[in-house]
Amino acid sequence: MRKRIKTGIYGGSFNPIHNGHTQLAEFLCREGYVDELWFLVSPQNPFKQSANDLLDDQARLELARLAIKENSNLHVSDFEFTLPRPSYTYKTLRALRQTYPDREFLLVIGADNWQAFDRWAEPEEIRAHHQILVYPRTGYPLDPLQLPEQVTAVPSPIIDLSSTELRKAIHDGLDASYGLNPDVLKEILARGYYQ
């Protein structure tokens, strides 16, 4: 039987995708935690459209594709766009397992999400079927010795970048090049996103 492809699933709004996201993904592939990583772009929540400056689904997908085009191990997925909403992680992972039986999906989350994980919908189902890779976040201590067997603390560098902070910099006309892929920043400015 052919070995299944180890595919990291890294979900988020990616509004916009930044260098912290891509550097973490590259680390996970380079260090052998996964064979490839999919950025699973979350669809817009219809109840929150006016609550923040979330770009529409296609715009966020396109920016994410620009950010990873040089790395063949990274992919951008709109898989959740086709699922009933709200799209809970356990339902998304269940649908991924059914659609791609040739892949072993590993869930990639930050230490902040791990601390809240037991409050997620159906956390036991996720843990029963998936290895979980937890990356460090400032202010969320993580003890690898206290983690369940199927949960791995990933010693990736902490990159303190925030999409919120980058959106504000762009809105205020400040330099955001420190946190964004040049092609992503060029597209944002050309289209007037976040301004």
N, C-alpha and C positions, 0 to 999 in steps of 0.2 A: 504494500500500500504506500502511495506517495505521501511524503511528509507535507503536512498542511502549512501554508504560508502564515507566519506569525504577523498579524496585522494589528497595529495599534490604532485605537479609536480615540481621537481627541476632539471632543465636542465643544462648541461654543458659538457665540454670536460673531466673533471675529470682526469687530466693528470699530476700527479696522484690524486686520491681522498685523502683528508687529514682529520685530526681530526676536523678542522673547519667546513667542510661539514657535517660530521656525528653528531657533537655536536649540530649544528643548527637543523638538522632533528630530533634528539632525543628531543630537546626542544619543537619543534612544536607538536610532538606527545604527550609528557608528559603534556604539558599545554592545550591540547584539541583543538588546532587550526585545527588539522587534525586527522583522525583515523589511517592513514598510510601515508607513503611518498615513492614516487618512484623517484629514481635517474635516470633521463632520459639521458643516455649517448649519446652525439652528435656524429654522424658519421664523419669520417675524410672528410674534404673538399678536393676534388680532385685537386683543384687549389692551395692548400697551403701545399702540401706534403713536399716540400723541404724547406718551409719557417721557420719551427721550428722543435722541437724534439717531435712531437706528436706521442705517441705510437699508434700502429694499434688498430682498434676497439675492437677486441677480447681480447687483452691484458688489455685495460682499463676497459672493462667489468669485467674481472676476478679479477683485483685488487679491483674494487668496491665491488664485491661479497664477497671477503675476508674481507673487511672493515666492512661489515654490518651483517656478518653471525650470530652474537650473538643477534641480535635484530629482533624479528619477525614482528615488525611494519614497518621495512624498507625493500625496495625491489630495485633491479636494473633492469632497463628495456632497451631493445634494440629496442623499438618500432619504433624509428625514422629511424633505419637502413633499414626498409622495405618501407619507403616513398620516393617519387620522391625528388630529390635534386635540388636546395638548400631547406632545410627543414625549412620553416618559422614557427614560433611559432603558429600563428593563424591556419595554416593548420594542424599542429601536434595536437593541441587541438581539432580541428573539427573532425579529424580522431579518436581521443581518445573517444570523446562523442559518436560517431557512433558505435565504437567497444565495448565500456563498458557502456551501458546505466544505469547499476546498480550503477554507481559511480558518485559522484559530484567532479569534478576536480577543485582544487584551484592552482593557479600559484604562485610559490615561487620565488621571485627575490630580489636582493640587491638594496639598495638605489641608487647606481650608475646607475643601469639599469632603475630604476623608473624615474630618472631625464631625461633619454633619451627615455622614453617609447613612447612619442608622435611621435618619428621618426621611430618606429618599423613599420613593415608592418601590416596594418589593426588593429591598437590599439583599435578602437571602437568595433570591433567584439569581441576581447578578453574580453573587459570590459563588453560587453552585456551578455556574457555567463558564466563568471568566476569571483569568488572572487579572489583578488590578495593580497598576503601576502608579505609585504616588510620588509626585515630585515636590521638593521643598518650596515653601512659601514663607516669606518674612512674617514673623509673628505667630506662626502655627507650628510649634515644636512637634517633632515626630520621632518616636523611639522605635527603631526597626525591630527591637527585641519584643515589643509589645504587639506587633502586628500579627493577624491570623496567617495561617500557612499560605493561603493563595494571594496574599497582599505583599507587594515588594516595595520597599522604600528605595527610590532611585536617587543616587548621589549626584544629581545634575547640579550645575552651578545655578545660583539664584540670580535671576535677571530681573531687576526691579523696573519693569516697564508696565505701563498701564494704558489701555486703549482710551480710557476716559481722559487721562492727562494729555495724550497725543491729540485727541479730538479738540481739547481746549486750546492747545498750542496752535493748531491749524486755524481754529476759529478766531484766535487773537492775533493771527498774522505772524506768529513766532516760528522759529526754525524747529521742525519736527524730524529732521533728517537723522538725528541720533537714534531714533527708534524704529524707523521704517525702511524697508527695501526701497532703493531709489526709484524703481519702476512703479511701485505702489504709491509713493509720494507724488510722483509725476502725474499719475492718473487721477489721484484725489484733487490735486490743484487744477488740472485741466478741466475737470468736471465740476469744480466748485463744491465738492463734498465737504460737509462740516463747516462751511463758511457762512 
